[in-house]
């Protein structure tokens, strides 16, 4: 089971927003197709451009 402690969201303007853990479920329910999801240890990273994390 993966425990999520932190969510980092990269928006179109490359702004980094740290989201509260309580906000994770709402984010997961509102995902859109252009957001790429990467799991890194206990961190769930959302990024518009997946190449940014290669």
Backbone as CSV, one residue per row, in Angstrom:
resi,resn,N_x,N_y,N_z,CA_x,CA_y,CA_z,C_x,C_y,C_z
1,UNK,0.842,-1.194,0.000,0.000,0.000,0.000,0.882,1.250,0.000
2,UNK,0.541,2.179,-0.899,1.336,3.398,-1.021,0.713,4.526,-0.211
3,UNK,1.494,5.072,0.703,1.009,6.197,1.503,1.500,7.501,0.894
4,UNK,0.577,8.413,0.676,0.926,9.683,0.051,1.065,10.763,1.120
5,UNK,2.253,11.356,1.185,2.491,12.393,2.181,2.553,13.780,1.569
6,UNK,2.807,13.818,0.265,3.014,15.108,-0.372,2.576,15.057,-1.820
7,UNK,1.970,16.134,-2.280,1.600,16.234,-3.684,2.226,17.498,-4.247
8,UNK,2.972,17.330,-5.338,3.575,18.482,-5.992,2.913,18.632,-7.346
9,UNK,2.305,19.759,-7.560,1.596,19.981,-8.808,2.320,21.007,-9.663
10,UNK,2.655,20.610,-10.886,3.294,21.521,-11.821,2.250,21.994,-12.820
11,UNK,1.907,23.263,-12.749,0.900,23.763,-13.675,1.544,24.234,-14.975
12,UNK,0.733,24.758,-15.870,1.214,25.163,-17.185,2.267,26.264,-17.077
13,UNK,2.160,27.077,-16.040,3.103,28.178,-15.853,4.340,27.768,-15.053
14,UNK,4.504,26.440,-14.876,5.662,25.908,-14.149,5.688,26.313,-12.681
15,UNK,4.541,26.706,-12.181,4.454,27.071,-10.771,4.295,25.804,-9.931
16,UNK,5.058,25.704,-8.868,4.973,24.536,-7.999,4.053,24.830,-6.820
17,UNK,3.056,23.975,-6.644,2.105,24.158,-5.556,2.135,22.925,-4.650
18,UNK,2.410,23.131,-3.383,2.414,22.023,-2.437,1.006,21.890,-1.851
19,UNK,0.410,20.727,-2.041,-0.965,20.522,-1.599,-1.018,19.752,-0.287
20,UNK,-2.004,20.061,0.520,-2.204,19.344,1.772,-2.613,17.900,1.490
21,UNK,-2.278,17.008,2.405,-2.606,15.600,2.236,-4.108,15.388,2.119
22,UNK,-4.878,16.195,2.821,-6.336,16.072,2.793,-6.929,16.433,1.440
23,UNK,-6.114,17.083,0.603,-6.585,17.527,-0.701,-6.326,16.487,-1.789
24,UNK,-5.559,15.453,-1.463,-5.155,14.455,-2.457,-6.338,13.774,-3.121
25,UNK,-7.311,13.331,-2.329,-8.453,12.625,-2.906,-9.217,13.472,-3.900
26,UNK,-9.374,14.745,-3.593,-10.075,15.634,-4.515,-9.301,15.758,-5.823
27,UNK,-7.980,15.834,-5.733,-7.137,15.915,-6.928,-7.298,14.659,-7.773
28,UNK,-7.247,13.495,-7.130,-7.366,12.230,-7.854,-8.703,12.118,-8.568
29,UNK,-9.739,12.682,-7.978,-11.070,12.606,-8.576,-11.231,13.554,-9.752
30,UNK,-10.329,14.522,-9.869,-10.468,15.545,-10.898,-9.322,15.550,-11.911
31,UNK,-8.662,14.411,-12.047,-7.562,14.326,-13.005,-8.056,14.496,-14.440
32,UNK,-7.239,15.128,-15.244,-7.548,15.266,-16.660,-6.475,14.557,-17.476
33,UNK,-6.749,14.335,-18.740,-5.874,13.515,-19.570,-4.483,14.081,-19.791
34,UNK,-4.324,15.391,-19.685,-3.022,15.978,-19.973,-2.098,16.027,-18.760
35,UNK,-2.529,15.425,-17.657,-1.663,15.377,-16.476,-1.037,13.991,-16.367
36,UNK,0.279,13.964,-16.277,1.017,12.708,-16.179,1.351,12.447,-14.713
37,UNK,1.125,11.219,-14.274,1.306,10.893,-12.863,2.572,10.070,-12.648
38,UNK,3.385,10.492,-11.696,4.595,9.751,-11.353,4.606,9.479,-9.850
39,UNK,4.814,8.202,-9.478,4.968,7.862,-8.078,6.454,7.786,-7.763
40,UNK,6.878,8.538,-6.748,8.291,8.539,-6.369,8.371,8.332,-4.865
41,UNK,8.696,7.111,-4.443,8.676,6.750,-3.030,7.281,7.032,-2.476
42,UNK,7.193,7.880,-1.489,5.880,8.201,-0.926,5.337,9.508,-1.458
43,UNK,5.884,9.956,-2.588,5.461,11.232,-3.153,4.750,11.010,-4.476
44,UNK,3.602,11.619,-4.600,2.859,11.555,-5.853,3.047,12.878,-6.572
45,UNK,3.656,12.807,-7.751,3.977,14.024,-8.486,3.099,14.131,-9.717
46,UNK,2.455,15.271,-9.864,1.649,15.535,-11.052,2.416,16.495,-11.946
47,UNK,2.462,16.191,-13.221,3.186,17.077,-14.119,2.506,17.131,-15.470
48,UNK,2.455,18.317,-16.054,1.898,18.464,-17.394,2.854,17.842,-18.409
49,UNK,4.148,18.011,-18.168,5.160,17.475,-19.081,5.950,16.369,-18.397
50,UNK,5.730,15.126,-18.812,6.422,14.022,-18.157,7.928,14.065,-18.407
51,UNK,8.350,14.682,-19.513,9.770,14.753,-19.819,10.542,15.516,-18.744
52,UNK,9.828,16.333,-18.015,10.456,17.140,-16.979,11.060,16.277,-15.873
53,UNK,10.573,15.037,-15.750,11.030,14.178,-14.668,11.889,13.011,-15.142
54,UNK,12.249,13.013,-16.407,13.075,11.918,-16.932,14.525,12.142,-16.511
